[in-house]
Amino acid sequence: MRRELRAFSASTRLWLRYMAVDRFMLFCAFVQPFFIAVTVMYMLHHQPQFDPVYVVVGSALTGIWSVVLFDGSWAINSERFQGTLELLVGAPSSLYAVIAGKLAGGMAFSVTSMALSYAVGAWLFGYSIVVRDVPAFAVAFVLALIAIGALGVLIAPLGILARSVRQFLTVLEHPIYILGGFLFPVLLLPGWLLPISYALPPYWAAVALHGTSSGELSGVAFAEVCAVLLLSSLACFVLAAPLFRLVLRRARVEGTLSLT
Amino acid sequence: MPAITLDHVRRVFRTSTGVIRRKRKDVVALEDLSLEVGEGELFGLLGPNGAGKTTTVKILTTLLIPTAGRASVLGYDVVRDARQIRPRVGFVFGGERGLYYRVSGRDNLEYFAELYAVEPRRIRVRVDELLDLVGLRDRANERVEGYSRGMKQRLHLARMLLHDPAVLFLDEPTIGLDPIGARELREAVERLHAAGKTIVLTTHYMFEADALCDRIGVINEGKLVALGTPEELKRLVSDKSVVELEVYGVGEEHLARLRALDFVDSVAVERRELRELLRVQTALGERAVPRLMASLERLEVGRVSVREATLEDAYVRLVGKLE
């Protein structure tokens, strides 16, 4: 276990350094949330019930989700393309810990998009942005990150099982913005889409963050949302383990760990 | 107990062609390979491209599962006991890939030291030791993307040694290195051998295998075609001479005619820019030259020389062609 934690932590640190110079990830974490925050604030600022903290949280979620989705679906393949996958598989640490660490690095990096969205609202639009229930928001924030990260860990082996799966995953970026209720409440969507939203961990992450930042989620309802986030995280982590084993076994049988 | 055992190992890769009507095809990389490598031995694996050298190394480093047969390293089965093997072996594959280019050489080593569970207090010291060993200490904090090919190869060597493995696999480690870099790497391999490591080295360079290896296995088309010390392999051609003929525009019909001559043991062609170099192994020595020239009628022949056979000629005789 200690070995896996070291692999996780080392991968997080390495990936943080790596992302700091990766233009695509810089775009996902900063440029895209910036434009989303500016656009949504401009669109909604005349609405009487407009709450700028909703946009700050929502646009930050878009940044986090984009990084997790692209990082997750390409996590294994990118190692394969740069010739490091064989080294990771040939090392005693598990690939699961390495990929989870890599995603954690990506998420830590993308969290800064929330600060950027805050800056857009506070300085560009002059809003007073206030989180109403700070302790609950802090708890929700950690659980939301774990839940979205866990989904990324599940996506990682799925992304390498078949090219078609990876292509399907990469087109999920914007639909999840909508189905997750990042920027608009899902109640605006047709009723038949709601079950899909309820099955998605990013939706519950958005519920927790929006609810605690606005102060509308507390008590038992807050505990229930936290429980959903924890359970969905656990489910993703547990489901990912056999998938990683399957992917590795298949790659060793088919000889697809390297490009050559 | 041998450090490495391969027992009738077979490895087949399945490929497919076409888009709509996909056709599957099995490519046999290893037909039936059996051999043993002793503890502390430096074993050379020679063979042309596609012979199965890299496949063998990948099976022994647990990166590939054999289609049939059994392989073990330090008594551990490569399929069943992969987790026991991985901390005990180190490997380097030739070429520049396999590094994190956007971070420094030191970052790369520190990262892999963590993955190999090197004791945290020892990591910095170990990384510095290895950077000194491979001569990269001065450039350690620079991004790998600025390294030369030789520097990347040396960084790979340092990475392989981080956890002080008992068995080392070096797959064409000097490929693409300049002569000085290749010599330094060979010296490092000699030091590791002297330190008691078991080493499997694949290479295309006969002189490298001759100079370094205790024993050599030659594989061709997935089968072991010769096994012995460099001296034993040289003895295969000790009574032979090699006639080298520089020719222009040699064709398959000429080669077939040469191979049909009863005094010719093997014929190899090395294609150069505007000409070809024919290497003919024969027991006749200089006496073979007029008859060879007669067989190459109407073909322009340049320089002709006769020399004693070397390990490379033994290799050519065994695999029947040059790279």
Chai-1 contact restraints between the chains, C-beta under 6 A:
chainA,res_idxA,chainB,res_idxB,connection_type,confidence,min_distance_angstrom,max_distance_angstrom,comment,restraint_id
A,R3,B,A117,contact,1.0,0.0,6.0,A-B,restraint_1
A,R6,B,E114,contact,1.0,0.0,6.0,A-B,restraint_2
A,A7,B,L115,contact,1.0,0.0,6.0,A-B,restraint_3
A,A10,B,Y111,contact,1.0,0.0,6.0,A-B,restraint_4
A,A10,B,E114,contact,1.0,0.0,6.0,A-B,restraint_5
A,L14,B,Y111,contact,1.0,0.0,6.0,A-B,restraint_6
A,R17,B,V103,contact,1.0,0.0,6.0,A-B,restraint_7
A,Y18,B,R102,contact,1.0,0.0,6.0,A-B,restraint_8
A,V21,B,R102,contact,1.0,0.0,6.0,A-B,restraint_9
A,G83,B,R97,contact,1.0,0.0,6.0,A-B,restraint_10
A,G83,B,G98,contact,1.0,0.0,6.0,A-B,restraint_11
A,T84,B,G98,contact,1.0,0.0,6.0,A-B,restraint_12
A,E86,B,L63,contact,1.0,0.0,6.0,A-B,restraint_13
A,L87,B,G98,contact,1.0,0.0,6.0,A-B,restraint_14
A,G90,B,T61,contact,1.0,0.0,6.0,A-B,restraint_15
A,G90,B,L63,contact,1.0,0.0,6.0,A-B,restraint_16
A,A91,B,L115,contact,1.0,0.0,6.0,A-B,restraint_17
A,A91,B,Y116,contact,1.0,0.0,6.0,A-B,restraint_18
A,P92,B,R86,contact,1.0,0.0,6.0,A-B,restraint_19
A,P92,B,P87,contact,1.0,0.0,6.0,A-B,restraint_20
A,S93,B,L115,contact,1.0,0.0,6.0,A-B,restraint_21
A,R252,B,L64,contact,1.0,0.0,6.0,A-B,restraint_22
A,R252,B,I65,contact,1.0,0.0,6.0,A-B,restraint_23
A,V253,B,I65,contact,1.0,0.0,6.0,A-B,restraint_24
A,G255,B,F13,contact,1.0,0.0,6.0,A-B,restraint_25
A,G255,B,L64,contact,1.0,0.0,6.0,A-B,restraint_26
A,L257,B,L63,contact,1.0,0.0,6.0,A-B,restraint_27
